[in-house]
């Protein structure tokens, strides 16, 4: 068994754990909303049409903030369509996903659902086909107490009190030619700047996210962020990042190491932000909202003008990108969460895309059950246990070869320390395809008094790395106990190949 050393010193920290780091995403796409979180007539639906079985799983998953209503969808969305009496709302063609949008579920319904789920709302405005006035009006509708046209309309529509939405996205992926209302960096930068100013004239307390590059492979990556921020730096608080990963051609070794790319992507955006800050002599610091990330298998997905979607008939909530996730995917998702934690001083918001059915940790069937996918588990446990301060680790691990990244550490880790509760949470993954590892955790300035919990997701003894949870076998893959050997100054964690573990230690100052 190979040995990895993980040294943790209580005084070497990255920063506080941003609670918004554990966000999710609900888009009007496929079956995320309709037959996902909302399905009137379902046996588990409440009087509002919210699926209680899905809601229970959402609460167990533990997201803290949810981005809505898109995504590509928002770039052609008229927010006014989703308010007022449901019977009066128009049916529209959604060009982003080639579907019919009924507007049975809109802003009021989402805010009410978010309160039930105990999550913060992160609202996106349409800067594809719309602009300054529509965004300004939406802030007035959502956040102004009353006595004006839009705020009084909200009150007439049943919400006497403001929604008090703090987080707002200034559009979505407008650097992408696939986006409705695609713009150049200069066009978007000026629009974002003026929209932000107008929105803050209505409510100066809101926080704003500017659109960054849709992915690191975009030809305008870097220059897009620089140009947009040159215009809008003083008006925004965050720049967005989006990234999706998948296993290509059976190259599992490179796939298991994709957090290396996520690390480099984040660090590249931070560098660009800080270069604009220095050049512009800005006093404040702009941070990152990594508001779309996940594993997404895009096999056969044609992105140029989306002909695979245009060829379909117009339908309500068709099945779209409903990936079934396996053990390997869960381990990779765990390492993505490690990367976000390691950069938690600058990545202050993150949203796994999406919440239900569409590349999601939760699956549901129309009129049927809901269940957890494998990727549910690392998200749920890190959201639960990552509290207090993010610790800066010194990890010395054997290296494994990959075709994409060269040799990378076989073991990937992150950790947090909550002084208030006296707990250290260690999150650790074994990327090796065929070799077991032992992670030897050495605590400095802290002594271990006990193990609060120790769990692992791994390949089942009678399965393989592609084992997944399905409607027929919803509990095929889950967390299993892991035997941790305690020592005075730390512990030893056994890690079989392709595994992810979370160990919570009770500690006291040494």
N, C-alpha and C positions, 0 to 999 in steps of 0.2 A: 504493500500500500504506500503510495507516494505521500509525502508530507508537505503541507503548506503552513507557513508561519503567518499569523495575523496579529500584529501588535497594535493595541488600543491604549492610548493615553488620554485620561480624562481632560487634560488641559489642552489637547490639540483638537480643536473643533473647527468646523467649516462655517457653522451658523445655526440658527434656529431651524427646526423642521417646519417648512411652510405647510399649513394644513390644506391650502388650495392645491398642493402638489398631487393630491389624490382625487382628481376630478374625472368626470366622464362627459359623455356627449350624446345628446338626443337630436337627431336630424329627421326631418320629414323625408325619409328615404326608405324604400323597401317596407319592411314590417317592424321598424324600430318603434314608431308611434302606434300605428294601427295594427292591432293584434299583438303588439308588444306591451307597452305600458298602458294602452287604452283599448278596451274591447267591450263595449256595452253588450249585454246579453250573455257574456261568458259566465259559467257557473261561479267563478271566483271574482266577478266584477262587483264593485260597490255601486251605490246609487248614482255616482258620477261617471261610471264606466271605467274606473281605474282597476286594473287587475291586481287583486290583493296578493295573489301568489307571487307575481312578479315584484310587487312592492316589497314583500317580505324578503325576497332575495336581494333586492337593491339595498335594503337596510343592512342586511348581513354583509354585503360587499363593502359598504361603507364609503361611497364617494362623498366628497365634501362640497363640490361645486359641479354643476352640469351646464354645459354650453348648449344653446338652443337659438334658432331652429335649423341652423346649418352653419358650415357646409355649403356645398355647391348650390343647394336648394335656396339659400337666402339671397343669392345674387339675382334672382328673378321674382322674389317674394314680395307681395303687398301685405304688410302687416295688418292693415285695416280689414282684410278679408277674414282674419281670424278672431275678430271681436264682435260683440253684439249677439242677438238671438241666433242660435245655430241654424234654425230653419231659414233665416234670411241670408246666410253666408253663401257666396258664389262658389261654384265648382270651376276650377281652373286647370289648364294644362301646365304641368311642370316640365319645362324643357330640360332641366338639369338631369333628371332621371327618367324622363319620358313616361310620366305617370299622370293620372288624374288626381289632383288634390281636392278633397271634399271640403276642407277647412272646418270639419266637425271638431277638430282639436286645434286650439290657438293659444294666444298669450294668457288669457284668464285661466284656461284649463291647465296650462303648464305651470303657472305660478302656484295654483292650488295643489297640483301634484307635487311640486318641489317642496312646498311646506309640509305635505304629508310625508315625503321621503326625507325631510330634514336636510336638504341640500340648498346651497346658495345658487341663485340664478345668474348665469353668464349669458347675456343677450347679444345677439349679432344683428347688425343693421345692414340693409341692402345698399351697397355702394357699387353694384353692377349696373342695374337699370335705373336706380334712383340716386338721391343725393342729399344735400344739406338739409333741405326743408323737411323731407320725410323722416330723417333721423332725428332732427330737432323735435318734431311733433311727437315722435314715439317716446322720447324722454319725458316730454310734458305729460303725455297720456299716462305713462307708467309711474312717474315719480312726483308730480306736482300735486299738492293736497287738494286743490279745488278752486273754483272761481274763474276758470278759463275754459275755452272751448274744449280742448282735448281732455283736460282733467275732469271736467264735468261729464264728458261723454263716458269716461271710465266709470264714474259714479253711477250714471244711468244704466250702464251695462253690468252693474251689480257689485262693484268693488268700491266701497266708500272710502277706504283707506288706500294710500299709495302703495304700490308694489315695492318701492324702495330698492330698485335694482342698482347695485354698485358697479358691477363689471360689465363693460360693453366692448364688443369686437367691431372694429371699423371695416366691415366687409370680410370677404373670404377669398383667399387664393387668387387675387386679381392679377398676379403675375402670369397665370396659366392661360394659354390660348383656348383651353377647353371651357374656361369660365364665361358665363354670361356677363357681358360688360367688361371683358378683359381690357386692361389698360397698361400703358407704359409706366415705368417707375416715376417719371416726372408727373404724368397725369394723375396717378394715384396719390403720390406724395402731397400734391397741392389739394386734391379733394379731401384727403384724410385730415390735413391741417385745418381746412376751413370747416369741415364737418365737426371735428373735435371742438373747435372754438364755439360753434353754434350750440352744440350739445351742452357744453359747460356753461354757456350763458343761461341755460335753463336750470341746470343743477351742477354747481361747481364741485360737488363732493364725489362725482363719479370717477372711475378709473377706466382708462381707455387702452385698447390693444390695437396697434397698427399691424397690417398684414405684412408678414415677412415672406421669404421664399417658400414655395409649395413643397420643395424638397431640395436636398443638397446637390442633386444632379441637374437642376435647372441651369440653363446657360447664363442666366442673369444672377445666379446666386452670388451674394456678396455685394455686387454693384447695386442690386435692387435695394437691399437694406440700407446701404450707404446713401443712395439718392433719396429714398423715402424719408430717412431720418434727417437728412440735410434740410428738408422742408419742415418736417413735423416734430422734431425732437422735443421742443418745449411743450408741445400739446399732448403728447402721449406718455404713457407709463410703462408700456410693454411692447415688445415686438413678438409676433407669433412665429412658431416653428411647427412644421408638419413633417412626419417621417413614417413610412411603412416599410416593413421588412418581410421577406419570405425566404424559404429554402429553394435554391435554384439547382436543378439537375442533380439532386441527391447529394449535394455538397453540404452535409450536415455540420461538418467541422466549422466551415465559414459562417453558417447560419447561427450556430451557438455562440459565435464571437461577434455578432453584429452590434453589441453594445459598444465595441471599439469605435464603430462608425458614429454611433449616437454621441459618444464622448467628444469626438473630433468635430462633429457638426455643432454641438453646443459651444465649444470653445471658439470655433470660427465666428459664430454670430456674436458672442461676447466681445471678441476682438474688434469686429466692425462697429458695434455699438460704442465701444469705448474710444475708437478712433474718431468717430463723429463728435463725441462728447469733448474730446481734447481739442479738435480743430475748431469747434464752435464755441469753445470756452463756456460750455454749459455747466451749471453748478449741480443740478440734480442728476441722478443715475437712472437710466432706463434699464429695465430688466426683461426677462423672457417669459412668455406664455407659450409653453409647448402644448398647444391646444388640440393637436391631433397626433396620436402615435399608436402603433399596434403592430402585430403581425397581420398581414393581409396577403392571401394567396391570389395573385392576379393572373394565374394561368389562363390564357385565352382571352384576357380582357383587353380589348382594343381601345386605346385612349384617343386616337386621332378622330375628333368629331363624334366619337362614341357611336359608330355604326351598329354595334351590337345592341344598343338600346333603341336607336331610331327605327330599326327594322321590326321592333315589336309593336303589338297593338297597344293603344292607350288603355291602361288598366289602373285600378285603385290598388295601392300597396302590394305590388308584386314582390316575389322573393328576389332579393338582390344581395349579392356577396354574403351569403350566410355560411361562412366558413365553420367547419368542424375542427376544433383544436385538440392537439394531442399532447403527450407528455413533453416532447421536445419543445413545442411552442410555449408551454407553461414555464419551462426553465428559461427560455429566451426572454419571455415577458418579465420574469423575475429579475434578470440582469438589466433590462431596460429601466426598471424601477430603481435598481441600484445606481444606475447612471444619473437618473434624475435627482436622487438623494445626494450623490457626490457633488452635484452642481447646484444644490439647493440654495446657495447664497445668491445665485443669479436666476435660476429657473424657479420663479415664485408661484407659477401656476402651471398645471399640466392636466390634460384631459385625454384619457384613453378613449379611442373611437372604435365602436360606439357602445351604448349601454346594453341594448337588447336586440338580438337576432342578427343585426348587420355587423359583421366582424366583431362579435360581442362576447363578453364573459357569461351572459345569461341568454338562454334560448327559450322560446315558447312556441306553442302551436295554437293555431286558431281553434278555439273550442276545446283545447286539450291542455296538457301539463306544461309546466316550466321547469327548467333544470339548470344546474351549474355546469359550465364548460371547465376544462382543465385550467385555463388562464384565470379563472375566478380566484383560485386559491392564493397565488402570490400577491395579487392586488389586495385581497381582503385582509391578509395577515400583515402586510406592510402598512396599509391604511390604519389598521388597529394598533400596531405596536410601535410604529415610528413616531416617537414623541420626544420632546425636549430639544436636545442639541444633536446635530449631525457630527459624528466623530470622523476625524481624518485618520485613515488606516495606513499602516505600513504592511503591505502584503508581499510576501516572498513565496511565489508558487512555481512549481515546474511548468515548463512551457509546452504547448502542443502546437503542431504545425497546421496552418490553414492555407488554402489556395489564395484567398482574398486578402488576408491581413498579415501573412507571414506567421511567425511564431508568436503566440499570445499566451498569457497566463492561463493555466488550466482551471484555476479557481478565481471566481469573481465575488467581491464582497462589499457590503456596506453595513454601517452600524449607527445606532443612536443611543444617547444616554439621557434618561429623564431623572434629574436629580430629585425632583419632587416626590416621585414614587419609588426611587431607588432601584431602577431597572435599566439594564443594558439589553438592547435587542440587536442580535447579530443575524444578518441575512447573508447567506452564502450559497453559491452555485458551483457545481462541478461541470465544466464544459466538456470534459473528456468523454469520448464515445465508448471507451472500453477499459478505462483504468479507474480504480477506486482511489480516493484521496482521503487523508485525514487532515482536517483544519485544526491547527493548534492555536488557540486564542490565548494571548498573553496580555493581561490587563495591567496597566501601570497607573498607580494612584487610586485604584479601586480593588477591593477584595470581594470574592464571590461568597455569598452566604447560602445560595441555593439555586435550583433551576425552577423557574416559574412554569415554563412550557418548552417543549422541543418537538417540532413537527417537520415533516419532509414530504415533498412530492417526488416520486421516483417511478421508474419503469416497473410495473407489476411483475412479480415472479413468474407469472404465467402469460405475460404479454410481451410487447416490444415497444420501442420508443414512439411508435405511431399510435399507441393505444389511446382511445378517446372516450369521452362520455357521449352517449346518444340518448334519444328518447326511449329506446328499448333498454338501455343500460345506463341510466343517468348517474349512477354512483360507481362506475367502473374504476375511475381514477379520482383519488382524493388525497388528503393529507394522512400520513401514517406517523406513529410515534418514532422518534429517533433516540437511541441510547447515547447520552452525553456523559463523558467521563469528566468529573469535576476535579479541579486542582485548586490550590490556595490562591493562585494568581490568574486563574482562567479556566479553560476547559478544552476538551478534545471532541471534535465533531466528525463522525465518520460520514463520508460522502461517496455513495456508489456512483457509477457512471451516469451521466445525464440526470442530475438531481438538483433540487433546490431545497434549502432548509431554512427554518427560522427558529432561533434559540433565544429565549428570553431569560436573562439571569437576574436574580436578586443580588444587589451589590451594596457595599457601603464604602465610604471613603477610607483609604488605607492610611 
